[in-house]
């Protein structure tokens, strides 16, 4: 299993503090959504989320979400490949 740290930046807060989160998964449908964080992120603020238990040797798609009372904005979809793990071979005496 692999771990990754996703990073995002609030590009425009619309004049109000924002909550942030990420969506990620092995397809463009994502499948996993992190919890909303904060409420005080402003333009230029960065945020991150550590995601764990990723399968080795797979492409992971992700995007950031930012929201406040003026609405929700979804960032561009990005992706990365997790490192493939070497197989473990067990041998037994015959």
N, C-alpha and C positions, 0 to 999 in steps of 0.2 A: 504494500500500500504506500502511496505517495502523499506528500503534503505540499500545498502551494499557498503563497500569500498574494492575494489580489489587491491591487492598488487603484484608487480613483481620486479625482479632483473635482470639486464643485466649480463649474465654469461660470454660472450665473445664478445667484440665489433669489433673484427677483425682488430684492430688498427685504427679505425675511429669512430667518434661520431655517435650516433644512434638516430633515432626517435622511439617512443614507442606508443602502443595502446593496447586495449583489445577488444575481441569479446565475446559476451555473449548471452544467450537465454535459453529457456525452453526445447530445444532439442539439440542433438549433431550437428544439422545444425546451431546452434547459432542464427542467425537472426538479431542481432544488432551489429554494429561495431562503436566503439568510434573513434573520430578524432585522427590523428597522432599528437603527442606532441614532442616538443623539436627538437633535432638535435645534442645535445651535451652530451647525456647520454653515459657513459663509463662503462667498466667492473666493476662490483661491485655496481654500482649506483642502487638505488631502485626507484620505481615510483608507483603511485597509481591513481585510478579513482573512484569517487563516482558515483554509479548508483542508480537511484531512480525509484519510481513508479513500484516496483516489486510486483507481486501478492503474497499474503500470502499463505503459505502451499504448495509451489511449489519448485521443484528442479531446480536450475539455474546452467547451464554449462558455463564455461568461460575458456579463454586462453589468454596469452599475445603474442603480435607480436612485433618483433624488426627488424628494417631495417636500412641499410645505402647503400652506393654505391656498396658494395660487395654482397648484396643480402638481403633477408628477411628470418627470422627464426621465426617459430611458436612454442610456448611453449607447454607443456603438458596440456591436458584438465583436469580441476579440476571441482568440483561441490560443492554446499552447498544447504541446505534447508532453505527457508524463513520461518519465524515464521507464524504459522496459526493465524488468527485473530478470536476472539470470535464473533459469529454472533450477530447482534443487532435485538432484537425482539420488535416490536411495538404492543401494545395492544390498542384496542378501546372499548369504552363502547358499550354494546349491547342494 
